[in-house]
Amino acid sequence: MNVLILGSGGREHAIGWAFNKAGCSVSFYPGNAGTKLVGENIPSIEGDVIDRFDLVIPGSEDFLVKGIANGRKNVFGPSSDGAKLEGSKCFAKLFMEKYNIPTAKFIIARNSVELEDALKYFKPPYVIKADGLAQGKGVIIADDYKEAFENGSKLISGSLIDNVSGPVVVDEFLNGWELSAIAIVNGRDFALLPFTRDYKRAFTGNKGPNTGGMGSYGPVAIDKELKRKIENVFELTLFGLEKEEINYRGFLYIGLMVVNEEPYVLEYNVRLGDPETEVIVAMEPEKFVENVLRAFNNEPFSEYKPENSAVDVVIASRGYPENPEKGQVINIDGGFFFYAGVKEKEGKLLVSGGRVLHSMGIAKELETARREAYENIRNVKFEGMFYREDIAQI
C-alpha cells in the first residue's frame, strides 16, 4: 500500500514509522531529516500527485482547513466544512452551544470594545483564544485585567502573532486537570485511542508560556464513569456534525478539562495531536495501523488496550515558543527519537524549528519508559537545547 503523510513534524515521523513497520511504502511531504529514515520525502504535491496514493493522512490541520480532503476518497480526514471545528474557535464554541456539548462559558469579541465588556463578565485568570489557526500559540491566560485587555486587543488587531487576527473567544477559566481524548472516526462510528496526557507549558513545574506541547505519556487510566461521559461528548459531536450535513472521517481530537469528574471541551482538533501521536503510535504501532486501515476501508474498527506504556520528552531550542534559535548543528549518538525541527544539510543535522526532537521511551511499566526517554537525551547535543524534567512524573 502506498501511503502519503502530509506534514514535517514528529507526529508525521511517528505515523510514517508505524505504517513502515506494517509493510507499507511510505512517502512524506514535505517531511524532515528523520522521515527520510522510514520513507521518501517528495518535493511537491502539485497536480495529481495526491491522487496517486492509496491512502493520504494529513498530519497538520492546515491541509484539512484548506480543503485537501474535499472530493477525495483517498484522504483520511474531514472536508474543509468539518475542519472548521479546529479552523475557527468561534464556529466550534457556537457548535458546542447548539448541540449541548459541555464547554466553558464564553463570549465572542470582535473588537476592543466588545473585548472590554467580555472581560468584565469573567473573573481572573482571563482566557482569550484566537479564532483562527495559530500553531498552538493562540491562547492567552492572564491574571491581570490590563494585561489581558492589551494582549487580547493585539490578538484581534493582528499585532500579537504574525498572520493571526480577527475575533477572539473569551472563555471562563476552568480549574481541573487536562486530558487528551483522540478517536478514529468514520461518520457516526468512532473508537477511542489510548488516553494520553500532554504538557503545554514550556518549563518544568508547569511554568512559562504555552507551547504546542513539551511532552506526553500514556496510557492514562480513566475510570469507567468518566470514560462514559467522554464517549458521550464524542457521540454528541458526531450527532451534531451529521445534523450539519458534515460526513466526518479521520481523526478527532478533543482537548478536555476535567472538573469534579465532569469533562468540558477546551478545543477540537481535526487531526492527531502532537506530541500525543508519538506516544499513541509507540505504544502499539501495529494495532494503530490496523484500525486506521479498517476505518479507511469502511470496515469495523475497535478500541484497543495497549500492552506498553510510552513517554515522549520534547527537546526544544532556546527561545521556543516565541523565537526559537535555528541552524545549530545537532549531534545524536544513539537512542530512539522522532524528528521534528530537524533538517539535513551537507551531511549534518541542523535545528530548523522550535521543537527539535521527541525522545521516546517504551516499556511495560511507565516509570521504566520514563527513565528510558530521559536517558536517551544524554545522546543528544546542540547549543541551546532544553526540555522539561517532569514529563510523566506522577
Secondary structure as UniProt FT lines:
FT   STRAND          2..7
FT   HELIX           10..21
FT   TURN            22..23
FT   STRAND          25..30
FT   TURN            33..34
FT   HELIX           35..37
FT   STRAND          40..41
FT   TURN            47..49
FT   HELIX           50..52
FT   STRAND          55..58
FT   HELIX           61..65
FT   TURN            66..71
FT   TURN            73..74
FT   HELIX           80..87
FT   HELIX           89..98
FT   TURN            99..100
FT   STRAND          106..109
FT   HELIX           112..121
FT   STRAND          126..130
FT   TURN            135..136
FT   STRAND          139..142
FT   HELIX           145..157
FT   TURN            162..163
FT   STRAND          168..171
FT   STRAND          177..186
FT   TURN            187..188
FT   STRAND          189..192
FT   STRAND          196..198
FT   STRAND          201..203
FT   TURN            204..206
FT   STRAND          207..210
FT   STRAND          215..218
FT   HELIX           224..243
FT   TURN            244..245
FT   STRAND          249..259
FT   TURN            260..261
FT   STRAND          262..269
FT   TURN            274..275
FT   HELIX           276..283
FT   HELIX           285..296
FT   TURN            297..298
FT   STRAND          309..317
FT   TURN            318..322
FT   STRAND          329..332
FT   STRAND          337..339
FT   STRAND          342..345
FT   TURN            346..347
FT   STRAND          348..351
FT   STRAND          355..363
FT   HELIX           366..377
FT   TURN            378..379
FT   STRAND          380..381
FT   TURN            383..384
FT   STRAND          385..386
FT   TURN            391..392
//
